[in-house]
Amino acid sequence: MTTPDFQTPTRAPSDAPFAPPSSPLTQQRVDDEPLRLVTSFNDIFVVIASWLLSFGTVWLTASLPSWLQMLIAAAITWGLSEIFVRRRRMALPALCFSFSFVSTAAMLGFGNASLLHQGGESVRASMSWWTLVGTCVCTALGAALFWWRFRVPAVIAMGVAGVVAVVWAHVLVLTENDGWLLVANVVVGLAIFIWALRWDAQDPQRTTIRSDVAFWLHLLAACMVTHPIFWMLAPNHPGAVIAVFVLLTAVSLAIDRRALMLSSLLYVMSAILRMFMTPAANGDELYTHSSMSLPATSVIVGGVLLLLSVFWQPSRRAVLRLLPSAWRAKLPH
């Protein structure tokens, strides 16, 4: 996780989170998107202890200026990361410390920038264009600094997600015309999706940390792309929702990532339930449906997904045959 050349070592200490298992019988298939979160119960133990330490420190330093309080919290997170991430390579603490450091950097930027705006005491009243710029810059710098030092795959996606969330919050508070946000969200999500594909293209065999970075970026991009699209289609266009899901399934097979499908499941189930519904007897807009609709929908969706999981590679080969050879060469294989 911390090697500068991004290579996953073939041999590593037993607590190295990204080392491949020693037994080939326990190795995960590359197309299963291995997710390395917990290496042992000690990961959970360290996370709980670190949370208690951070909580107590923030509480005890509550009387200090907010910028100094955040700097102390960031310093503690950095010190813990030096021990448990850089040296011991523990997966779950790496994820938690990444989130802690990026969020602390964001609060540091917001707190300092809000001093330039004296519009009120609440967070909403303290928002200004100063806080937008300050929070985005500090969030991005915090994520970049943590990535430079510790090479945690998720921290890049966390930094991008933090900037997007800050922009969303400020636009909703500071502007009256926010109707373009959904479209902008999809556009930014597609840009992140393309960026994730570039990370994947650099590691088609998925043997280095680049594929882990791509995984988290794909997860973020999927949420940003699918939710606005389905919000605009549901609940009045169930057929369109299912058609979009089929398209996203084909894309998921082509890029060998499941995030797009996962983020669409609730919308697909809602669309199928809508198809089971019938107009109410009184002729108004209310609908009634059988009590068996939900379990039937669950059986349909769950069965299709399980079949797809079993026949993932044959299905993927069928989709890849439809693509130009130049595209296939850049996709995971």
C-alpha positions, -999 to 999 in steps of 0.1 A, spaced: 0 0 0 29 23 5 54 12 -21 62 40 -45 61 19 -76 25 7 -68 36 -29 -69 18 -54 -46 46 -74 -29 46 -112 -35 58 -117 0 49 -95 29 44 -96 67 13 -114 79 -4 -81 88 1 -65 53 -34 -58 41 -27 -60 4 -5 -91 3 -19 -120 -16 -28 -151 5 -1 -177 7 -24 -206 -3 -37 -206 -39 -69 -223 -27 -78 -191 -8 -69 -166 -35 -97 -145 -48 -104 -143 -84 -93 -110 -100 -127 -106 -116 -143 -108 -81 -129 -74 -73 -111 -83 -41 -119 -58 -13 -92 -56 14 -108 -41 45 -100 -62 75 -69 -83 80 -76 -94 116 -97 -84 146 -68 -62 156 -79 -38 129 -112 -33 146 -95 -30 180 -71 -3 167 -100 16 151 -120 17 183 -91 27 204 -81 54 179 -116 68 179 -117 70 217 -83 88 217 -95 113 190 -129 119 206 -113 126 240 -87 149 225 -113 169 206 -134 172 237 -105 183 259 -94 209 233 -128 224 228 -118 257 245 -90 262 219 -95 281 186 -111 258 160 -81 260 137 -58 249 165 -82 221 175 -83 208 140 -45 209 136 -42 189 168 -67 163 156 -49 161 122 -15 157 139 -29 128 160 -44 111 129 -11 115 111 9 101 139 -14 71 142 -11 66 104 26 65 106 24 35 130 -6 15 118 -7 24 81 28 31 69 46 5 92 20 -21 100 0 -18 68 -34 -24 85 -63 -20 61 -93 -9 82 -73 17 102 -59 30 69 -95 36 56 -107 52 89 -76 74 93 -79 86 57 -115 97 63 -105 113 95 -76 133 80 -96 145 50 -126 155 70 -104 173 95 -87 192 67 -121 202 53 -132 215 87 -99 233 91 -105 251 58 -141 259 66 -133 272 101 -105 295 89 -125 308 59 -156 314 80 -136 339 101 -137 362 70 -174 361 70 -194 375 99 -229 368 88 -240 346 117 -231 320 142 -247 289 126 -229 268 99 -254 278 73 -250 315 81 -212 311 80 -212 298 45 -198 321 19 -177 320 -13 -147 322 10 -156 291 29 -163 273 -5 -128 280 -18 -111 275 16 -128 242 23 -123 228 -12 -86 237 -12 -79 222 22 -99 191 14 -79 185 -18 -46 193 -2 -54 170 28 -62 141 5 -32 147 -17 -9 149 13 -22 117 28 -19 99 -5 16 111 -10 27 98 23 6 67 29 -7 56 -5 -41 46 8 -63 38 -23 -95 52 -9 -82 86 0 -83 100 -36 -120 92 -39 -126 106 -4 -109 139 -14 -130 141 -46 -162 133 -27 -154 159 -1 -149 186 -27 -182 176 -44 -201 176 -12 -187 210 -2 -197 225 -36 -232 210 -33 -238 224 1 -226 259 -8 -246 260 -40 -278 250 -22 -272 277 4 -257 306 -16 -277 304 -49 -313 303 -57 -310 285 -91 -300 250 -83 -319 231 -110 -287 224 -129 -272 205 -100 -285 171 -111 -271 175 -146 -238 188 -132 -236 159 -109 -239 134 -138 -213 153 -158 -188 153 -129 -196 117 -122 -188 107 -158 -155 126 -155 -146 106 -124 -157 74 -142 -133 82 -171 -106 89 -146 -112 56 -129 -110 38 -163 -76 54 -167 -64 40 -134 -78 6 -145 -61 8 -179 -27 12 -162 -33 -21 -144 -53 -44 -166 -42 -75 -146 -52 -58 -113 -21 -67 -95 -11 -33 -81 -26 -6 -60 -39 12 -91 -68 -12 -93 -77 -4 -57 -77 33 -64 -99 26 -95 -124 6 -73 -131 35 -50 -133 60 -78 -158 37 -96 -178 35 -64 -180 73 -62 -187 78 -99 -215 52 -98 -233 71 -70 -229 104 -88 -241 91 -122 -269 67 -113 -288 85 -86 -296 117 -105 -306 98 -136 -329 75 -118 -344 104 -97 -354 120 -130 -369 88 -144 -386 73 -113 -413 66 -105 -433 75 -136 -411 57 -161 -404 22 -148 -396 8 -183 -370 34 -188 -355 26 -154 -351 -10 -163 -337 -2 -197 -310 21 -181 -302 -7 -157 -297 -31 -185 -274 -6 -202 -254 -1 -169 -252 -39 -166 -236 -41 -200 -211 -13 -191 -204 -31 -158 -196 -63 -176 -173 -45 -201 -153 -27 -174 -155 -56 -150 -168 -35 -122 -201 -39 -102 -205 -5 -87 -229 8 -113 -252 -22 -108 -250 -20 -70 -260 17 -69 -290 10 -92 -306 -19 -74 -332 0 -53 -344 19 -83 -347 -13 -104 -367 -30 -76 -389 0 -73 -395 0 -111 -405 -37 -111 -428 -31 -81 -444 -3 -101 -451 -27 -129 -468 -51 -105 -492 -23 -94 -527 -18 -107 -549 13 -107 -571 17 -76 -608 9 -80 -619 45 -74 -599 56 -105 -577 81 -88 -539 82 -89 -535 58 -60 -523 23 -67 -528 -11 -50 -507 -41 -54 -505 -77 -42 -488 -85 -10 -466 -109 -30 -452 -81 -52 -422 -74 -30 -411 -110 -25 -416 -117 -62 -395 -87 -71 -368 -98 -47 -368 -133 -62 -365 -119 -97 -338 -93 -90 -318 -116 -67 -320 -146 -91 -309 -125 -120 -279 -111 -101 -269 -145 -88 -270 -160 -123 -250 -130 -135 -224 -136 -107 -221 -173 -117 -218 -166 -154 -200 -133 -151 -170 -142 -173 -190 -158 -202 -214 -128 -201 -184 -104 -201 -168 -122 -231 -201 -118 -250 -202 -80 -243 -165 -76 -251 -170 -92 -285 -193 -63 -294 -165 -37 -287 -137 -26 -310 -104 -44 -304 -87 -11 -294 -112 -7 -266 -109 -43 -254 -71 -39 -251 -75 -12 -225 -101 -30 -204 -92 -54 -175 -85 -89 -187 
